[in-house]
Amino acid sequence: MLEDKSLTNEEVRQIFAMGYKPVARHDEVYYCRREVTTGSRFDEVTCRTGDEVKRLTQASKDAVTKCQGTGGCKGYNPHSC
């Protein structure tokens, strides 16, 4: 049985809702999902630790908040806010 002690049950539920599935690697739990690479016809499997998923999710939320607070993003560059 896989058990990730670095995450709460709610955080694990949120990760599952994003399409990740738990996988054991080197005595550690990773969360993997298929992602489509822009410009490619092929999916690729991306695996991250629970902490990495949490950091990426928080960084995305922070970017949205920053863009909304400055009147929107300019162009297609997500770092232009």
Residue pairs with C-beta under 8 A, 6 or more apart in sequence:
2 22
2 23
2 24
2 29
3 29
4 12
4 22
4 29
4 50
6 49
6 50
6 51
7 15
7 50
7 54
11 50
11 54
12 50
14 57
15 31
15 50
15 53
18 33
18 53
18 57
19 33
19 34
20 31
20 32
20 33
20 48
20 53
21 31
21 32
21 33
22 29
22 30
22 31
23 29
23 30
23 31
23 32
23 47
24 30
25 47
28 49
29 49
29 50
30 47
30 48
30 49
31 47
31 48
31 49
31 50
31 53
32 45
32 46
32 47
32 48
33 45
33 46
34 43
34 44
34 45
34 46
35 43
35 44
35 45
35 46
36 43
37 43
37 44
48 56
63 78
63 81
66 81
67 73
67 81
70 81
72 81
73 80
73 81
74 80
74 81
